[in-house]
């Protein structure tokens, strides 16, 4: 099985990043993955420091059955015992790399605080 060309992966990452930005999210692309964050959930403290509350999601682009696919990256739970190693993240398929619209919609559902109210246009 051969790896897909790097330019194809980069193109998909940039297309998904652009789609997520239209939802109002900030996106950091670090091939072969990206992290989408909901800036509406950030907290600014009195001294001006801003911190995120964790509403972010990493998505990995990887080959599955000879095709590029999007995958959720679910971090391993922190161990109860101090000093114990943190388990590797779980990787769960989302869908084909070409399905930018549906992938962006699913990511938005994960990191959105609530659905918009009011009439849709």
C-alpha positions as CSV (number, residue, x, y, z in Angstrom):
1,X,0.0,0.0,0.0
2,X,1.5,3.3,-1.0
3,X,1.1,6.6,0.9
4,X,-1.0,9.3,-0.8
5,X,0.9,12.3,-2.3
6,X,1.8,14.9,0.4
7,X,0.2,17.7,-1.6
8,X,-3.2,15.8,-1.6
9,X,-3.1,15.6,2.2
10,X,-2.1,19.3,2.5
11,X,-5.0,20.3,0.2
12,X,-7.6,18.4,2.2
13,X,-6.2,19.9,5.5
14,X,-6.4,23.4,4.1
15,X,-9.9,22.9,2.8
16,X,-11.2,21.6,6.1
17,X,-9.4,24.4,8.0
18,X,-11.2,27.0,5.7
19,X,-14.5,25.3,6.2
20,X,-14.1,25.3,10.0
21,X,-13.1,29.0,10.0
22,X,-16.4,29.8,8.3
23,X,-18.0,28.3,11.4
24,X,-16.0,30.9,13.5
25,X,-13.4,28.5,14.9
26,X,-9.7,29.1,15.0
27,X,-7.7,26.4,13.3
28,X,-4.1,25.3,13.6
29,X,-2.8,23.0,10.8
30,X,0.1,20.7,11.7
31,X,0.2,18.0,9.0
32,X,-1.1,15.4,9.1
33,X,-3.6,16.9,11.6
34,X,-5.4,20.0,12.6
35,X,-6.9,21.4,15.8
36,X,-10.1,23.4,15.7
37,X,-10.9,25.6,18.7
38,X,-14.0,27.5,19.7
39,X,-12.8,31.0,20.6
40,X,-16.2,31.9,21.9
41,X,-15.5,29.8,25.0
42,X,-12.3,31.5,26.0
43,X,-12.1,33.3,29.3
44,X,-10.3,36.6,29.8
45,X,-9.1,37.3,33.3
46,X,-8.9,40.8,34.9
47,X,-5.2,41.1,34.2
48,X,-5.8,40.5,30.5
49,X,-4.7,36.9,30.2
50,X,-6.9,34.8,28.0
51,X,-7.2,31.1,28.3
52,X,-9.3,28.4,26.5
53,X,-11.6,26.1,28.4
54,X,-10.8,23.1,26.4
55,X,-13.4,23.2,23.6
56,X,-11.0,22.1,21.0
57,X,-10.8,19.0,18.8
58,X,-7.9,17.4,17.0
59,X,-8.6,15.7,13.7
60,X,-6.1,13.5,11.9
61,X,-5.9,12.8,8.2
62,X,-4.5,9.3,7.6
63,X,-4.7,6.5,5.1
64,X,-7.3,3.8,5.6
65,X,-7.8,1.0,3.1
66,X,-5.8,2.9,0.5
67,X,-7.8,6.1,0.9
68,X,-7.3,9.3,2.9
69,X,-9.8,9.6,5.8
70,X,-10.5,12.0,8.6
71,X,-10.2,10.6,12.1
72,X,-11.1,11.9,15.6
73,X,-8.2,12.0,18.0
74,X,-9.5,11.3,21.5
75,X,-6.8,11.9,24.2
76,X,-6.1,9.1,26.6
77,X,-7.4,9.7,30.1
78,X,-4.9,10.9,32.6
79,X,-3.9,8.1,34.9
80,X,-5.1,8.1,38.5
81,X,-1.6,7.3,39.8
82,X,0.9,10.1,39.8
83,X,3.8,9.5,37.5
84,X,2.0,6.7,35.5
85,X,2.2,7.1,31.7
86,X,-0.7,8.6,29.9
87,X,-2.2,6.2,27.4
88,X,-2.0,6.8,23.7
89,X,-4.9,8.7,22.2
90,X,-7.7,6.7,20.6
91,X,-8.1,7.2,16.8
92,X,-11.7,6.9,15.5
93,X,-12.6,7.2,11.8
94,X,-15.0,10.0,10.8
95,X,-15.2,9.6,7.0
96,X,-13.5,10.1,3.7
97,X,-11.1,13.1,3.2
98,X,-13.2,14.4,0.3
99,X,-16.3,14.9,2.6
100,X,-15.2,18.3,3.9
101,X,-18.7,19.6,4.5
102,X,-19.9,16.7,6.7
103,X,-16.6,16.5,8.6
104,X,-16.7,20.3,9.4
105,X,-20.3,19.9,10.5
106,X,-19.5,17.0,12.8
107,X,-16.5,18.9,14.3
108,X,-18.7,22.0,14.9
109,X,-21.2,19.8,16.8
110,X,-18.4,18.7,19.1
111,X,-16.9,22.1,19.9
112,X,-20.0,24.3,19.7
113,X,-21.5,25.4,23.0
114,X,-25.1,25.6,21.8
115,X,-27.1,25.7,18.7
116,X,-27.8,29.2,17.3
117,X,-31.3,30.4,18.2
118,X,-33.7,32.3,16.0
119,X,-34.9,31.8,12.4
120,X,-32.6,30.2,9.9
121,X,-32.1,31.8,6.5
